[in-house]
Amino acid sequence: MRVSLRLWANLLAGAFVVGGALVYRFSPTEHSFYPRCLFHALTGLQCPGCGATRAFYQILHLHFREALHYNALFTVLAPLTLLWFVFWYYSVMRFERSPEIRMPGVAVACCGVVTLVFTVVRNINFSL
């Protein structure tokens, strides 16, 4: 059985709503059922995604300064990702097709460099 693109879009939107409601209701700092970062557990360093769940919780509660503290990269990219998802969902529902994603190689490389720099900077101990 082939699943239609519209059904996939609705399932994905539903998963986002349920996941957002779960994070909104249960603080990651107070509940331990959220998955732990394997990279952090093995190395003691923070990966680019470390703190994203806590940042998402703070964004949902409109505490943007705290969200930046937990994961600045996620906090900046979350609204852009939401806008892209809304555009994608609208395209699927209205035109029954997924829009193409075209990024030049330079843009992909820049995203990788920004992520790498973010990871290195967040793991540098600035205490004097």
C-alpha positions in Angstrom: 0.0 0.0 0.0 1.4 3.4 -1.0 0.9 6.2 1.4 0.0 9.6 -0.1 2.1 12.7 0.4 -0.8 14.4 2.0 -1.1 11.7 4.6 2.6 11.9 5.3 2.3 15.7 5.8 -0.6 15.3 8.2 1.2 12.6 10.1 4.3 14.8 10.4 2.3 17.8 11.5 0.5 15.7 14.1 3.8 14.3 15.3 5.1 17.9 15.7 2.0 19.0 17.6 2.1 16.0 19.9 5.9 16.3 20.4 5.5 20.0 21.1 2.7 19.4 23.6 4.8 16.8 25.4 7.8 19.1 25.6 5.5 22.0 26.7 4.0 20.0 29.5 7.1 18.1 30.8 10.2 20.2 31.4 13.4 18.4 30.3 15.2 19.8 33.4 12.6 18.1 35.7 11.8 14.8 33.9 14.3 12.1 33.0 12.5 10.2 30.2 14.0 12.4 27.5 16.9 10.7 25.6 20.4 11.6 26.6 23.1 12.7 24.2 25.4 9.8 23.5 28.2 12.1 22.3 28.1 14.1 25.6 28.0 10.9 27.6 31.1 9.5 25.9 33.2 12.7 25.6 31.8 15.2 28.1 31.6 17.7 25.3 28.4 19.2 23.9 27.4 18.4 20.4 25.5 20.9 18.2 22.2 19.5 19.4 22.9 19.4 23.1 20.4 21.6 25.0 18.0 21.7 22.0 15.1 20.1 24.0 15.6 22.5 26.9 15.8 25.4 24.4 12.6 24.2 22.7 10.8 24.0 26.1 11.9 27.6 26.8 10.8 28.8 23.3 7.4 27.2 23.8 7.1 29.2 27.1 8.3 32.4 25.4 11.6 32.6 27.4 13.9 33.4 24.5 16.9 34.5 26.6 16.9 31.1 28.5 16.5 29.3 25.1 19.6 31.1 23.8 21.5 30.0 26.9 20.7 26.3 26.3 21.3 26.2 22.6 21.7 29.4 20.5 21.9 27.6 17.2 18.7 25.8 17.7 17.0 28.9 19.0 17.9 30.8 15.9 17.1 28.0 13.5 13.8 26.9 15.0 11.6 29.8 13.6 13.2 29.3 10.2 12.5 25.6 10.3 8.9 26.3 11.3 8.5 28.7 8.4 9.9 26.1 6.0 7.6 23.4 7.4 4.5 25.7 7.0 5.5 26.4 3.4 6.1 22.7 2.7 2.8 21.7 4.3 0.9 24.4 2.3 2.5 23.2 -0.9 1.6 19.6 -0.2 -2.0 20.4 0.8 -2.6 22.9 -2.0 -0.6 21.5 -5.0 -0.1 17.9 -3.9 3.6 18.1 -4.4 6.6 18.7 -2.3 8.7 21.8 -3.2 12.3 21.1 -4.3 15.1 22.1 -2.0 18.0 23.6 -3.9 21.0 24.8 -2.1 24.3 25.6 -3.7 27.3 23.7 -2.5 28.8 26.9 -1.0 25.7 27.3 1.2 25.9 23.7 2.4 29.6 24.2 3.2 28.8 27.4 5.1 26.1 25.6 7.2 28.7 23.0 8.0 31.3 25.5 9.0 28.8 27.5 11.1 27.8 24.3 12.9 31.4 23.3 13.5 32.4 26.8 14.8 29.3 26.8 17.1 30.3 23.4 18.5 33.9 24.4 19.1 33.0 27.7 20.7 30.4 26.2 23.0 33.0 23.7 24.3 35.7 26.3 25.1 35.9 27.1 28.8 36.0 30.9 29.0 36.5 31.1 32.8 39.6 33.0 33.8 
